[in-house]
């Protein structure tokens, strides 16, 4: 199980920063941004191998379930 930032969203934001820098903005003048999109991924195959049972309510909340 993993709960963390959405990697695609972070890459997209990095591209926006690079665009601003390439257009002449000073990196020190750019604001620091915190991630706003997080995702929950559950690996049922790994859970089964460990003998864990994941509650259905948690599975319904997950953004991605790996079977």
PDB file of N, CA, C, O and CB in Angstrom:
ATOM      1  N   UNK A   1       0.852  -1.156   0.000  1.00  0.00           N
ATOM      2  CA  UNK A   1       0.000   0.000   0.000  1.00  0.00           C
ATOM      3  C   UNK A   1       0.906   1.230   0.000  1.00  0.00           C
ATOM      4  O   UNK A   1       1.924   1.283   0.690  1.00  0.00           O
ATOM      5  CB  UNK A   1      -0.974  -0.008   1.221  1.00  0.00           C
ATOM      6  N   UNK A   2       0.502   2.203  -0.790  1.00  0.00           N
ATOM      7  CA  UNK A   2       1.278   3.434  -0.893  1.00  0.00           C
ATOM      8  C   UNK A   2       0.336   4.628  -0.952  1.00  0.00           C
ATOM      9  O   UNK A   2      -0.669   4.616  -1.662  1.00  0.00           O
ATOM     10  CB  UNK A   2       2.198   3.404  -2.136  1.00  0.00           C
ATOM     11  N   UNK A   3       0.682   5.649  -0.195  1.00  0.00           N
ATOM     12  CA  UNK A   3      -0.064   6.903  -0.234  1.00  0.00           C
ATOM     13  C   UNK A   3       0.963   8.003  -0.446  1.00  0.00           C
ATOM     14  O   UNK A   3       1.812   8.239   0.414  1.00  0.00           O
ATOM     15  CB  UNK A   3      -0.914   7.136   1.087  1.00  0.00           C
ATOM     16  N   UNK A   4       0.889   8.670  -1.577  1.00  0.00           N
ATOM     17  CA  UNK A   4       1.874   9.702  -1.862  1.00  0.00           C
ATOM     18  C   UNK A   4       1.430  10.600  -2.992  1.00  0.00           C
ATOM     19  O   UNK A   4       0.305  10.516  -3.483  1.00  0.00           O
ATOM     20  CB  UNK A   4       3.205   9.080  -2.195  1.00  0.00           C
ATOM     21  N   UNK A   5       2.343  11.456  -3.387  1.00  0.00           N
ATOM     22  CA  UNK A   5       2.019  12.416  -4.438  1.00  0.00           C
ATOM     23  C   UNK A   5       1.864  11.714  -5.775  1.00  0.00           C
ATOM     24  O   UNK A   5       2.462  10.666  -6.018  1.00  0.00           O
ATOM     25  CB  UNK A   5       3.098  13.499  -4.532  1.00  0.00           C
ATOM     26  N   UNK A   6       1.072  12.295  -6.617  1.00  0.00           N
ATOM     27  CA  UNK A   6       0.876  11.801  -7.968  1.00  0.00           C
ATOM     28  C   UNK A   6       2.102  12.209  -8.787  1.00  0.00           C
ATOM     29  O   UNK A   6       2.335  13.399  -8.995  1.00  0.00           O
ATOM     30  CB  UNK A   6      -0.454  12.360  -8.599  1.00  0.00           C
ATOM     31  N   UNK A   7       2.883  11.237  -9.252  1.00  0.00           N
ATOM     32  CA  UNK A   7       4.138  11.510  -9.967  1.00  0.00           C
ATOM     33  C   UNK A   7       3.881  12.294 -11.252  1.00  0.00           C
ATOM     34  O   UNK A   7       4.656  13.188 -11.592  1.00  0.00           O
ATOM     35  CB  UNK A   7       4.868  10.195 -10.291  1.00  0.00           C
ATOM     36  N   UNK A   8       2.820  11.976 -11.961  1.00  0.00           N
ATOM     37  CA  UNK A   8       2.520  12.688 -13.203  1.00  0.00           C
ATOM     38  C   UNK A   8       2.268  14.168 -12.931  1.00  0.00           C
ATOM     39  O   UNK A   8       2.727  15.032 -13.678  1.00  0.00           O
ATOM     40  CB  UNK A   8       1.301  12.062 -13.901  1.00  0.00           C
ATOM     41  N   UNK A   9       1.547  14.447 -11.872  1.00  0.00           N
ATOM     42  CA  UNK A   9       1.256  15.843 -11.513  1.00  0.00           C
ATOM     43  C   UNK A   9       2.538  16.586 -11.146  1.00  0.00           C
ATOM     44  O   UNK A   9       2.702  17.749 -11.514  1.00  0.00           O
ATOM     45  CB  UNK A   9       0.255  15.903 -10.339  1.00  0.00           C
ATOM     46  N   UNK A  10       3.437  15.940 -10.435  1.00  0.00           N
ATOM     47  CA  UNK A  10       4.711  16.564 -10.055  1.00  0.00           C
ATOM     48  C   UNK A  10       5.565  16.862 -11.290  1.00  0.00           C
ATOM     49  O   UNK A  10       6.208  17.909 -11.365  1.00  0.00           O
ATOM     50  CB  UNK A  10       5.488  15.652  -9.080  1.00  0.00           C
ATOM     51  N   UNK A  11       5.570  15.941 -12.255  1.00  0.00           N
ATOM     52  CA  UNK A  11       6.324  16.162 -13.495  1.00  0.00           C
ATOM     53  C   UNK A  11       5.729  17.325 -14.280  1.00  0.00           C
ATOM     54  O   UNK A  11       6.456  18.125 -14.868  1.00  0.00           O
ATOM     55  CB  UNK A  11       6.335  14.884 -14.361  1.00  0.00           C
ATOM     56  N   UNK A  12       4.420  17.409 -14.286  1.00  0.00           N
ATOM     57  CA  UNK A  12       3.754  18.502 -14.993  1.00  0.00           C
ATOM     58  C   UNK A  12       4.117  19.850 -14.376  1.00  0.00           C
ATOM     59  O   UNK A  12       4.383  20.812 -15.096  1.00  0.00           O
ATOM     60  CB  UNK A  12       2.232  18.305 -14.975  1.00  0.00           C
ATOM     61  N   UNK A  13       4.127  19.921 -13.061  1.00  0.00           N
ATOM     62  CA  UNK A  13       4.489  21.164 -12.376  1.00  0.00           C
ATOM     63  C   UNK A  13       5.959  21.514 -12.605  1.00  0.00           C
ATOM     64  O   UNK A  13       6.305  22.689 -12.726  1.00  0.00           O
ATOM     65  CB  UNK A  13       4.204  21.044 -10.871  1.00  0.00           C
ATOM     66  N   UNK A  14       6.825  20.500 -12.664  1.00  0.00           N
ATOM     67  CA  UNK A  14       8.243  20.744 -12.941  1.00  0.00           C
ATOM     68  C   UNK A  14       8.419  21.324 -14.343  1.00  0.00           C
ATOM     69  O   UNK A  14       9.271  22.188 -14.556  1.00  0.00           O
ATOM     70  CB  UNK A  14       9.058  19.438 -12.796  1.00  0.00           C
ATOM     71  N   UNK A  15       7.624  20.858 -15.290  1.00  0.00           N
ATOM     72  CA  UNK A  15       7.697  21.385 -16.653  1.00  0.00           C
ATOM     73  C   UNK A  15       7.291  22.854 -16.684  1.00  0.00           C
ATOM     74  O   UNK A  15       7.886  23.638 -17.423  1.00  0.00           O
ATOM     75  CB  UNK A  15       6.802  20.566 -17.598  1.00  0.00           C
ATOM     76  N   UNK A  16       6.301  23.236 -15.906  1.00  0.00           N
ATOM     77  CA  UNK A  16       5.878  24.634 -15.837  1.00  0.00           C
ATOM     78  C   UNK A  16       7.002  25.492 -15.256  1.00  0.00           C
ATOM     79  O   UNK A  16       7.259  26.594 -15.740  1.00  0.00           O
ATOM     80  CB  UNK A  16       4.591  24.775 -14.984  1.00  0.00           C
ATOM     81  N   UNK A  17       7.669  24.987 -14.220  1.00  0.00           N
ATOM     82  CA  UNK A  17       8.808  25.706 -13.628  1.00  0.00           C
ATOM     83  C   UNK A  17       9.924  25.877 -14.654  1.00  0.00           C
ATOM     84  O   UNK A  17      10.485  26.964 -14.792  1.00  0.00           O
ATOM     85  CB  UNK A  17       9.341  24.956 -12.384  1.00  0.00           C
ATOM     86  N   UNK A  18      10.244  24.805 -15.371  1.00  0.00           N
ATOM     87  CA  UNK A  18      11.315  24.872 -16.374  1.00  0.00           C
ATOM     88  C   UNK A  18      10.971  25.885 -17.459  1.00  0.00           C
ATOM     89  O   UNK A  18      11.845  26.614 -17.927  1.00  0.00           O
ATOM     90  CB  UNK A  18      11.560  23.484 -17.003  1.00  0.00           C
ATOM     91  N   UNK A  19       9.717  25.935 -17.858  1.00  0.00           N
ATOM     92  CA  UNK A  19       9.288  26.901 -18.862  1.00  0.00           C
ATOM     93  C   UNK A  19       9.525  28.329 -18.379  1.00  0.00           C
ATOM     94  O   UNK A  19      10.011  29.175 -19.130  1.00  0.00           O
ATOM     95  CB  UNK A  19       7.808  26.696 -19.201  1.00  0.00           C
ATOM     96  N   UNK A  20       9.181  28.586 -17.132  1.00  0.00           N
ATOM     97  CA  UNK A  20       9.385  29.932 -16.573  1.00  0.00           C
ATOM     98  C   UNK A  20      10.875  30.276 -16.504  1.00  0.00           C
ATOM     99  O   UNK A  20      11.266  31.404 -16.803  1.00  0.00           O
ATOM    100  CB  UNK A  20       8.754  30.033 -15.164  1.00  0.00           C
ATOM    101  N   UNK A  21      11.702  29.310 -16.112  1.00  0.00           N
ATOM    102  CA  UNK A  21      13.144  29.546 -16.015  1.00  0.00           C
ATOM    103  C   UNK A  21      13.736  29.798 -17.398  1.00  0.00           C
ATOM    104  O   UNK A  21      14.557  30.698 -17.571  1.00  0.00           O
ATOM    105  CB  UNK A  21      13.847  28.348 -15.341  1.00  0.00           C
ATOM    106  N   UNK A  22      13.323  29.010 -18.370  1.00  0.00           N
ATOM    107  CA  UNK A  22      13.838  29.183 -19.733  1.00  0.00           C
ATOM    108  C   UNK A  22      13.396  30.503 -20.357  1.00  0.00           C
ATOM    109  O   UNK A  22      14.040  31.014 -21.273  1.00  0.00           O
ATOM    110  CB  UNK A  22      13.384  28.030 -20.611  1.00  0.00           C
ATOM    111  N   UNK A  23      12.297  31.046 -19.852  1.00  0.00           N
ATOM    112  CA  UNK A  23      11.820  32.349 -20.348  1.00  0.00           C
ATOM    113  C   UNK A  23      12.455  33.509 -19.586  1.00  0.00           C
ATOM    114  O   UNK A  23      12.114  34.667 -19.824  1.00  0.00           O
ATOM    115  CB  UNK A  23      10.292  32.433 -20.238  1.00  0.00           C
ATOM    116  N   UNK A  24      13.391  33.200 -18.659  1.00  0.00           N
ATOM    117  CA  UNK A  24      14.142  34.257 -17.999  1.00  0.00           C
ATOM    118  C   UNK A  24      13.873  34.485 -16.529  1.00  0.00           C
ATOM    119  O   UNK A  24      14.519  35.336 -15.917  1.00  0.00           O
ATOM    120  CB  UNK A  24      13.897  35.481 -18.685  1.00  0.00           C
ATOM    121  N   UNK A  25      12.946  33.758 -15.944  1.00  0.00           N
ATOM    122  CA  UNK A  25      12.670  33.938 -14.515  1.00  0.00           C
ATOM    123  C   UNK A  25      13.828  33.384 -13.685  1.00  0.00           C
ATOM    124  O   UNK A  25      14.437  32.376 -14.043  1.00  0.00           O
ATOM    125  CB  UNK A  25      11.339  33.241 -14.119  1.00  0.00           C
ATOM    126  N   UNK A  26      14.118  34.053 -12.585  1.00  0.00           N
ATOM    127  CA  UNK A  26      15.161  33.573 -11.686  1.00  0.00           C
ATOM    128  C   UNK A  26      14.572  32.471 -10.804  1.00  0.00           C
ATOM    129  O   UNK A  26      13.512  32.661 -10.208  1.00  0.00           O
ATOM    130  CB  UNK A  26      15.740  34.742 -10.818  1.00  0.00           C
ATOM    131  N   UNK A  27      15.239  31.333 -10.716  1.00  0.00           N
ATOM    132  CA  UNK A  27      14.723  30.241  -9.880  1.00  0.00           C
ATOM    133  C   UNK A  27      14.473  30.669  -8.426  1.00  0.00           C
ATOM    134  O   UNK A  27      13.535  30.182  -7.795  1.00  0.00           O
ATOM    135  CB  UNK A  27      15.698  29.073  -9.904  1.00  0.00           C
ATOM    136  N   UNK A  28      15.292  31.561  -7.899  1.00  0.00           N
ATOM    137  CA  UNK A  28      15.125  32.004  -6.517  1.00  0.00           C
ATOM    138  C   UNK A  28      13.860  32.831  -6.323  1.00  0.00           C
ATOM    139  O   UNK A  28      13.355  32.944  -5.207  1.00  0.00           O
ATOM    140  CB  UNK A  28      16.330  32.808  -6.083  1.00  0.00           C
ATOM    141  N   UNK A  29      13.348  33.410  -7.410  1.00  0.00           N
ATOM    142  CA  UNK A  29      12.139  34.230  -7.321  1.00  0.00           C
ATOM    143  C   UNK A  29      10.854  33.417  -7.461  1.00  0.00           C
ATOM    144  O   UNK A  29       9.769  33.930  -7.186  1.00  0.00           O
ATOM    145  CB  UNK A  29      12.173  35.301  -8.382  1.00  0.00           C
ATOM    146  N   UNK A  30      10.960  32.170  -7.880  1.00  0.00           N
ATOM    147  CA  UNK A  30       9.764  31.343  -8.064  1.00  0.00           C
ATOM    148  C   UNK A  30       9.289  30.803  -6.717  1.00  0.00           C
ATOM    149  O   UNK A  30      10.103  30.398  -5.887  1.00  0.00           O
ATOM    150  CB  UNK A  30      10.047  30.177  -9.044  1.00  0.00           C
ATOM    151  N   UNK A  31       7.984  30.795  -6.501  1.00  0.00           N
ATOM    152  CA  UNK A  31       7.470  30.306  -5.211  1.00  0.00           C
ATOM    153  C   UNK A  31       7.607  28.785  -5.102  1.00  0.00           C
ATOM    154  O   UNK A  31       7.596  28.065  -6.100  1.00  0.00           O
ATOM    155  CB  UNK A  31       5.992  30.714  -5.033  1.00  0.00           C
ATOM    156  N   UNK A  32       7.734  28.330  -3.875  1.00  0.00           N
ATOM    157  CA  UNK A  32       7.764  26.893  -3.618  1.00  0.00           C
ATOM    158  C   UNK A  32       6.326  26.412  -3.560  1.00  0.00           C
ATOM    159  O   UNK A  32       5.487  27.009  -2.885  1.00  0.00           O
ATOM    160  CB  UNK A  32       8.536  26.552  -2.292  1.00  0.00           C
ATOM    161  N   UNK A  33       6.051  25.335  -4.266  1.00  0.00           N
ATOM    162  CA  UNK A  33       4.694  24.783  -4.274  1.00  0.00           C
ATOM    163  C   UNK A  33       4.685  23.441  -3.569  1.00  0.00           C
ATOM    164  O   UNK A  33       5.639  22.668  -3.655  1.00  0.00           O
ATOM    165  CB  UNK A  33       4.161  24.637  -5.719  1.00  0.00           C
ATOM    166  N   UNK A  34       3.600  23.182  -2.875  1.00  0.00           N
ATOM    167  CA  UNK A  34       3.413  21.889  -2.248  1.00  0.00           C
ATOM    168  C   UNK A  34       2.482  21.063  -3.116  1.00  0.00           C
ATOM    169  O   UNK A  34       1.608  21.612  -3.787  1.00  0.00           O
ATOM    170  CB  UNK A  34       2.856  22.036  -0.811  1.00  0.00           C
ATOM    171  N   UNK A  35       2.658  19.754  -3.110  1.00  0.00           N
ATOM    172  CA  UNK A  35       1.761  18.903  -3.902  1.00  0.00           C
ATOM    173  C   UNK A  35       0.315  19.072  -3.440  1.00  0.00           C
ATOM    174  O   UNK A  35       0.043  19.274  -2.257  1.00  0.00           O
ATOM    175  CB  UNK A  35       2.184  17.418  -3.796  1.00  0.00           C
ATOM    176  N   UNK A  36      -0.586  18.987  -4.383  1.00  0.00           N
ATOM    177  CA  UNK A  36      -2.002  19.118  -4.050  1.00  0.00           C
ATOM    178  C   UNK A  36      -2.784  17.851  -4.390  1.00  0.00           C
ATOM    179  O   UNK A  36      -3.925  17.691  -3.957  1.00  0.00           O
ATOM    180  CB  UNK A  36      -2.604  20.310  -4.783  1.00  0.00           C
ATOM    181  N   UNK A  37      -2.179  16.956  -5.160  1.00  0.00           N
ATOM    182  CA  UNK A  37      -2.879  15.741  -5.557  1.00  0.00           C
ATOM    183  C   UNK A  37      -2.115  14.527  -5.034  1.00  0.00           C
ATOM    184  O   UNK A  37      -0.951  14.315  -5.373  1.00  0.00           O
ATOM    185  CB  UNK A  37      -3.039  15.672  -7.101  1.00  0.00           C
ATOM    186  N   UNK A  38      -2.787  13.743  -4.210  1.00  0.00           N
ATOM    187  CA  UNK A  38      -2.206  12.531  -3.641  1.00  0.00           C
ATOM    188  C   UNK A  38      -3.020  11.339  -4.113  1.00  0.00           C
ATOM    189  O   UNK A  38      -4.187  11.477  -4.480  1.00  0.00           O
ATOM    190  CB  UNK A  38      -2.165  12.598  -2.085  1.00  0.00           C
ATOM    191  N   UNK A  39      -2.396  10.166  -4.100  1.00  0.00           N
ATOM    192  CA  UNK A  39      -3.134   8.973  -4.509  1.00  0.00           C
ATOM    193  C   UNK A  39      -2.805   7.798  -3.602  1.00  0.00           C
ATOM    194  O   UNK A  39      -1.701   7.687  -3.069  1.00  0.00           O
ATOM    195  CB  UNK A  39      -2.820   8.619  -5.965  1.00  0.00           C
ATOM    196  N   UNK A  40      -3.790   6.926  -3.442  1.00  0.00           N
ATOM    197  CA  UNK A  40      -3.649   5.717  -2.638  1.00  0.00           C
ATOM    198  C   UNK A  40      -3.643   4.529  -3.594  1.00  0.00           C
ATOM    199  O   UNK A  40      -4.580   4.332  -4.368  1.00  0.00           O
ATOM    200  CB  UNK A  40      -4.802   5.591  -1.570  1.00  0.00           C
ATOM    201  N   UNK A  41      -2.568   3.739  -3.527  1.00  0.00           N
ATOM    202  CA  UNK A  41      -2.432   2.552  -4.367  1.00  0.00           C
ATOM    203  C   UNK A  41      -2.308   1.343  -3.446  1.00  0.00           C
ATOM    204  O   UNK A  41      -1.524   1.352  -2.497  1.00  0.00           O
ATOM    205  CB  UNK A  41      -1.193   2.664  -5.333  1.00  0.00           C
ATOM    206  N   UNK A  42      -3.087   0.305  -3.735  1.00  0.00           N
ATOM    207  CA  UNK A  42      -3.063  -0.913  -2.930  1.00  0.00           C
ATOM    208  C   UNK A  42      -2.722  -2.090  -3.828  1.00  0.00           C
ATOM    209  O   UNK A  42      -3.340  -2.286  -4.874  1.00  0.00           O
ATOM    210  CB  UNK A  42      -4.423  -1.142  -2.211  1.00  0.00           C
ATOM    211  N   UNK A  43      -1.727  -2.876  -3.409  1.00  0.00           N
ATOM    212  CA  UNK A  43      -1.313  -4.053  -4.151  1.00  0.00           C
ATOM    213  C   UNK A  43      -1.889  -5.285  -3.450  1.00  0.00           C
ATOM    214  O   UNK A  43      -1.378  -5.718  -2.417  1.00  0.00           O
ATOM    215  CB  UNK A  43       0.247  -4.136  -4.258  1.00  0.00           C
ATOM    216  N   UNK A  44      -2.954  -5.840  -4.020  1.00  0.00           N
ATOM    217  CA  UNK A  44      -3.616  -6.986  -3.397  1.00  0.00           C
ATOM    218  C   UNK A  44      -2.771  -8.245  -3.477  1.00  0.00           C
ATOM    219  O   UNK A  44      -2.839  -9.098  -2.592  1.00  0.00           O
ATOM    220  CB  UNK A  44      -4.959  -7.231  -4.050  1.00  0.00           C
ATOM    221  N   UNK A  45      -1.976  -8.367  -4.532  1.00  0.00           N
ATOM    222  CA  UNK A  45      -1.125  -9.548  -4.678  1.00  0.00           C
ATOM    223  C   UNK A  45      -0.093  -9.594  -3.547  1.00  0.00           C
ATOM    224  O   UNK A  45       0.145 -10.650  -2.961  1.00  0.00           O
ATOM    225  CB  UNK A  45      -0.417  -9.545  -6.059  1.00  0.00           C
ATOM    226  N   UNK A  46       0.512  -8.451  -3.245  1.00  0.00           N
ATOM    227  CA  UNK A  46       1.479  -8.386  -2.150  1.00  0.00           C
ATOM    228  C   UNK A  46       0.787  -8.607  -0.801  1.00  0.00           C
ATOM    229  O   UNK A  46       1.326  -9.286   0.073  1.00  0.00           O
ATOM    230  CB  UNK A  46       2.210  -7.028  -2.158  1.00  0.00           C
ATOM    231  N   UNK A  47      -0.399  -8.036  -0.638  1.00  0.00           N
ATOM    232  CA  UNK A  47      -1.142  -8.213   0.613  1.00  0.00           C
ATOM    233  C   UNK A  47      -1.465  -9.691   0.837  1.00  0.00           C
ATOM    234  O   UNK A  47      -1.344 -10.203   1.950  1.00  0.00           O
ATOM    235  CB  UNK A  47      -2.445  -7.377   0.596  1.00  0.00           C
ATOM    236  N   UNK A  48      -1.872 -10.362  -0.227  1.00  0.00           N
ATOM    237  CA  UNK A  48      -2.193 -11.792  -0.120  1.00  0.00           C
ATOM    238  C   UNK A  48      -0.946 -12.601   0.233  1.00  0.00           C
ATOM    239  O   UNK A  48      -1.016 -13.525   1.043  1.00  0.00           O
ATOM    240  CB  UNK A  48      -2.805 -12.311  -1.440  1.00  0.00           C
ATOM    241  N   UNK A  49       0.201 -12.258  -0.373  1.00  0.00           N
ATOM    242  CA  UNK A  49       1.452 -12.965  -0.092  1.00  0.00           C
ATOM    243  C   UNK A  49       1.867 -12.782   1.370  1.00  0.00           C
ATOM    244  O   UNK A  49       2.493 -13.665   1.958  1.00  0.00           O
ATOM    245  CB  UNK A  49       2.572 -12.468  -1.027  1.00  0.00           C
ATOM    246  N   UNK A  50       1.519 -11.644   1.946  1.00  0.00           N
ATOM    247  CA  UNK A  50       1.848 -11.372   3.349  1.00  0.00           C
ATOM    248  C   UNK A  50       0.772 -11.876   4.313  1.00  0.00           C
ATOM    249  O   UNK A  50       0.936 -11.805   5.531  1.00  0.00           O
ATOM    250  CB  UNK A  50       2.052  -9.879   3.550  1.00  0.00           C
ATOM    251  N   UNK A  51      -0.325 -12.384   3.757  1.00  0.00           N
ATOM    252  CA  UNK A  51      -1.408 -12.885   4.589  1.00  0.00           C
ATOM    253  C   UNK A  51      -2.283 -11.794   5.173  1.00  0.00           C
ATOM    254  O   UNK A  51      -2.908 -11.984   6.217  1.00  0.00           O
ATOM    255  CB  UNK A  51      -0.850 -13.703   5.689  1.00  0.00           C
ATOM    256  N   UNK A  52      -2.329 -10.651   4.502  1.00  0.00           N
ATOM    257  CA  UNK A  52      -3.128  -9.520   4.983  1.00  0.00           C
ATOM    258  C   UNK A  52      -4.474  -9.464   4.275  1.00  0.00           C
ATOM    259  O   UNK A  52      -4.589  -9.822   3.103  1.00  0.00           O
ATOM    260  CB  UNK A  52      -2.371  -8.202   4.779  1.00  0.00           C
ATOM    261  N   UNK A  53      -5.473  -9.016   4.990  1.00  0.00           N
ATOM    262  CA  UNK A  53      -6.793  -8.789   4.411  1.00  0.00           C
ATOM    263  C   UNK A  53      -7.055  -7.286   4.429  1.00  0.00           C
ATOM    264  O   UNK A  53      -7.019  -6.652   5.483  1.00  0.00           O
ATOM    265  CB  UNK A  53      -7.909  -9.575   5.193  1.00  0.00           C
ATOM    266  N   UNK A  54      -7.317  -6.733   3.264  1.00  0.00           N
ATOM    267  CA  UNK A  54      -7.578  -5.297   3.145  1.00  0.00           C
ATOM    268  C   UNK A  54      -9.098  -5.090   3.213  1.00  0.00           C
ATOM    269  O   UNK A  54      -9.830  -5.705   2.439  1.00  0.00           O
ATOM    270  CB  UNK A  54      -6.976  -4.708   1.800  1.00  0.00           C
ATOM    271  N   UNK A  55      -9.580  -4.243   4.115  1.00  0.00           N
ATOM    272  CA  UNK A  55     -11.024  -3.997   4.224  1.00  0.00           C
ATOM    273  C   UNK A  55     -11.602  -3.420   2.923  1.00  0.00           C
ATOM    274  O   UNK A  55     -10.950  -2.641   2.227  1.00  0.00           O
ATOM    275  CB  UNK A  55     -11.309  -3.037   5.392  1.00  0.00           C
ATOM    276  N   UNK A  56     -12.815  -3.816   2.622  1.00  0.00           N
ATOM    277  CA  UNK A  56     -13.485  -3.359   1.402  1.00  0.00           C
ATOM    278  C   UNK A  56     -13.623  -1.838   1.370  1.00  0.00           C
ATOM    279  O   UNK A  56     -13.528  -1.226   0.306  1.00  0.00           O
ATOM    280  CB  UNK A  56     -14.865  -4.007   1.283  1.00  0.00           C
ATOM    281  N   UNK A  57     -13.845  -1.235   2.524  1.00  0.00           N
ATOM    282  CA  UNK A  57     -13.990   0.228   2.561  1.00  0.00           C
ATOM    283  C   UNK A  57     -12.703   0.924   2.117  1.00  0.00           C
ATOM    284  O   UNK A  57     -12.752   1.970   1.469  1.00  0.00           O
ATOM    285  CB  UNK A  57     -14.374   0.692   3.978  1.00  0.00           C
ATOM    286  N   UNK A  58     -11.558   0.345   2.465  1.00  0.00           N
ATOM    287  CA  UNK A  58     -10.282   0.916   2.042  1.00  0.00           C
ATOM    288  C   UNK A  58     -10.053   0.699   0.551  1.00  0.00           C
ATOM    289  O   UNK A  58      -9.526   1.575  -0.134  1.00  0.00           O
ATOM    290  CB  UNK A  58      -9.132   0.306   2.845  1.00  0.00           C
ATOM    291  N   UNK A  59     -10.446  -0.460   0.052  1.00  0.00           N
ATOM    292  CA  UNK A  59     -10.313  -0.743  -1.377  1.00  0.00           C
ATOM    293  C   UNK A  59     -11.170   0.214  -2.210  1.00  0.00           C
ATOM    294  O   UNK A  59     -10.776   0.605  -3.308  1.00  0.00           O
ATOM    295  CB  UNK A  59     -10.707  -2.199  -1.670  1.00  0.00           C
ATOM    296  N   UNK A  60     -12.317   0.582  -1.700  1.00  0.00           N
ATOM    297  CA  UNK A  60     -13.191   1.507  -2.424  1.00  0.00           C
ATOM    298  C   UNK A  60     -12.618   2.910  -2.466  1.00  0.00           C
ATOM    299  O   UNK A  60     -12.894   3.661  -3.401  1.00  0.00           O
ATOM    300  CB  UNK A  60     -14.566   1.537  -1.790  1.00  0.00           C
ATOM    301  N   UNK A  61     -11.836   3.270  -1.484  1.00  0.00           N
ATOM    302  CA  UNK A  61     -11.238   4.620  -1.426  1.00  0.00           C
ATOM    303  C   UNK A  61      -9.964   4.729  -2.243  1.00  0.00           C
ATOM    304  O   UNK A  61      -9.520   5.835  -2.550  1.00  0.00           O
ATOM    305  CB  UNK A  61     -10.941   5.001   0.014  1.00  0.00           C
ATOM    306  N   UNK A  62      -9.369   3.594  -2.602  1.00  0.00           N
ATOM    307  CA  UNK A  62      -8.095   3.589  -3.319  1.00  0.00           C
ATOM    308  C   UNK A  62      -8.255   4.155  -4.735  1.00  0.00           C
ATOM    309  O   UNK A  62      -9.267   3.931  -5.399  1.00  0.00           O
ATOM    310  CB  UNK A  62      -7.526   2.164  -3.380  1.00  0.00           C
ATOM    311  N   UNK A  63      -7.232   4.893  -5.178  1.00  0.00           N
ATOM    312  CA  UNK A  63      -7.220   5.414  -6.539  1.00  0.00           C
ATOM    313  C   UNK A  63      -6.859   4.312  -7.530  1.00  0.00           C
ATOM    314  O   UNK A  63      -7.317   4.315  -8.672  1.00  0.00           O
ATOM    315  CB  UNK A  63      -6.232   6.585  -6.660  1.00  0.00           C
ATOM    316  N   UNK A  64      -6.029   3.364  -7.075  1.00  0.00           N
ATOM    317  CA  UNK A  64      -5.619   2.255  -7.933  1.00  0.00           C
ATOM    318  C   UNK A  64      -5.468   1.002  -7.078  1.00  0.00           C
ATOM    319  O   UNK A  64      -4.895   1.040  -5.989  1.00  0.00           O
ATOM    320  CB  UNK A  64      -4.289   2.584  -8.681  1.00  0.00           C
ATOM    321  N   UNK A  65      -5.993  -0.113  -7.593  1.00  0.00           N
ATOM    322  CA  UNK A  65      -5.850  -1.402  -6.918  1.00  0.00           C
ATOM    323  C   UNK A  65      -5.146  -2.347  -7.890  1.00  0.00           C
ATOM    324  O   UNK A  65      -5.636  -2.607  -8.989  1.00  0.00           O
ATOM    325  CB  UNK A  65      -7.252  -1.980  -6.458  1.00  0.00           C
ATOM    326  N   UNK A  66      -3.997  -2.853  -7.468  1.00  0.00           N
ATOM    327  CA  UNK A  66      -3.235  -3.795  -8.289  1.00  0.00           C
ATOM    328  C   UNK A  66      -3.615  -5.193  -7.854  1.00  0.00           C
ATOM    329  O   UNK A  66      -3.497  -5.541  -6.679  1.00  0.00           O
ATOM    330  CB  UNK A  66      -1.689  -3.564  -8.162  1.00  0.00           C
ATOM    331  N   UNK A  67      -4.077  -6.001  -8.813  1.00  0.00           N
ATOM    332  CA  UNK A  67      -4.515  -7.352  -8.461  1.00  0.00           C
ATOM    333  C   UNK A  67      -3.518  -8.366  -8.846  1.00  0.00           C
ATOM    334  O   UNK A  67      -3.730  -9.557  -8.621  1.00  0.00           O
ATOM    335  CB  UNK A  67      -5.815  -7.678  -9.096  1.00  0.00           C
TER     336      UNK A  67
END
